[in-house]
Structures are given as structure tokens and as C-alpha cells.
Amino acid sequence: NGISSLIIDIYPVVTISEVGGTKDFIKEGNLKILKSEAEKKIEDNIQSLISKLQKNYHSDVLGFGEIFKKEKPKVSETYKNNGEDILISLKTEVNVHLKIKGSGTTTNPIPIGK
């Protein structure tokens, strides 16, 4: 359809080193909520960064052009021959697959002010 797109899958591994407040994020249901909300926040932040680079700076500091040059040379060449920057019209989809591990998942929150 003439629109180039890039799917970005990110697999961060994080550790919960400290649990504060009153909500017990160690319970399976709460841990799933925390994971889901963290994934969404990371996705939103990355998508926002990409949009700013596209709209405000017209700068390919993330190297998407090089990815297309390597993986899809014909697409890259078409943009180059037309004098277009692939970053400006590139559609992106960001998927975060967060893994939570570490000792924080085995301790309970410390009650404050009781």
C-alpha cells in the first residue's frame, strides 16, 4: 500500500528491589496489573519519542533507515530515489514484553504509619 512500517519488540527484564506503600504487588493478580501497566507506559514513552523525532526533528537517531537499508534494500532505495526520508512517513508499532524477576517478588510491602 506504499506505507512502510516497523514492528518493534522489546524484551526488558526488571527486578523489583523495593516494595513500598500499601498495595501488595507480590500477589499474582496485582503483579499482572503492575506488569501490564509498566508495559503500556514503556510502549507509550517509546512511541512518543519516535513521534517527536519524526515530527519535530526529522532525525533518524534510532537508525531505522539503516534497518530498512539492510533488511529491505528495495524499499530503502525507493525512498532514496524519490528524495524522501523513510523516518518521516514510517508507521511504527511498539510491543513491550516485560519480565519481572528478582528478590523483590518474594517480600511483602512494609506497612507505613500503623
C-alpha positions in Angstrom: 0.0 0.0 0.0 3.0 2.3 -0.2 3.4 2.9 3.6 6.4 1.4 5.3 6.0 0.1 8.8 8.2 -1.2 11.5 7.2 -3.5 14.4 9.5 -3.0 17.4 9.5 -5.8 20.0 11.3 -5.0 23.3 12.0 -7.6 26.0 13.1 -5.8 29.1 13.9 -7.8 32.3 13.4 -5.9 35.5 13.9 -6.5 39.2 11.6 -5.2 42.0 14.2 -4.2 44.5 11.8 -2.5 47.0 8.1 -2.6 47.6 6.6 0.5 49.3 3.1 1.7 50.0 0.2 -0.4 51.0 -0.6 -2.4 47.8 0.8 -5.9 47.7 2.2 -6.2 44.2 3.6 -9.7 45.0 0.1 -11.3 44.7 -0.2 -12.8 41.3 -3.2 -10.7 40.2 -1.5 -7.4 41.3 1.8 -8.4 39.7 0.0 -8.9 36.4 -1.6 -5.5 36.7 1.8 -3.9 37.5 3.4 -5.7 34.5 0.6 -4.7 32.2 0.7 -1.0 33.3 4.5 -0.9 33.0 4.5 -2.4 29.5 1.9 0.2 28.4 3.9 3.0 29.9 7.1 1.9 28.2 5.3 1.5 24.9 3.7 4.9 25.2 7.0 6.6 26.0 8.9 4.9 23.1 6.1 5.7 20.7 6.1 9.3 21.9 9.8 9.6 21.4 9.6 8.2 17.8 6.7 10.6 17.0 8.8 13.6 18.3 11.8 12.6 16.3 9.6 12.3 13.2 7.6 15.5 13.6 9.9 17.9 15.3 13.4 16.9 14.5 13.3 14.9 11.2 16.2 12.9 12.7 16.8 9.2 12.4 18.9 8.8 15.5 17.5 5.4 16.2 18.8 4.0 12.9 15.5 3.0 11.3 16.9 3.9 7.8 19.8 1.6 8.3 17.4 -1.2 9.3 15.5 -0.8 6.1 18.7 -0.5 4.1 19.8 -3.8 5.5 16.5 -5.7 5.7 14.5 -4.2 2.8 17.1 -2.6 0.4 14.5 -2.1 -2.4 12.2 -0.1 -0.1 15.2 1.9 1.1 16.3 2.6 -2.5 12.8 3.7 -3.5 12.8 6.3 -0.7 16.3 7.4 -1.6 15.5 7.7 -5.3 12.4 9.8 -4.6 14.4 12.1 -2.2 12.2 11.1 0.7 13.2 10.3 4.3 11.8 7.0 5.4 11.6 8.1 9.0 9.0 10.9 8.3 6.3 8.6 7.0 7.2 5.4 8.8 4.4 3.8 10.8 5.7 2.1 14.0 4.2 -0.4 16.4 5.9 -0.9 19.7 5.4 -4.1 21.7 6.9 -4.5 25.2 7.2 -8.0 26.7 8.2 -7.3 30.3 9.7 -9.9 32.5 9.7 -9.3 36.3 12.2 -11.3 38.3 14.3 -10.9 41.4 14.1 -10.9 45.2 11.5 -8.2 45.5 8.9 -10.6 44.3 9.3 -12.7 47.5 8.8 -10.0 50.1 5.8 -8.1 51.3 5.3 -4.3 51.5 6.3 -2.7 54.7 3.3 -1.1 56.5 3.8 2.6 57.0 2.3 4.6 59.9 0.4 1.9 61.6 
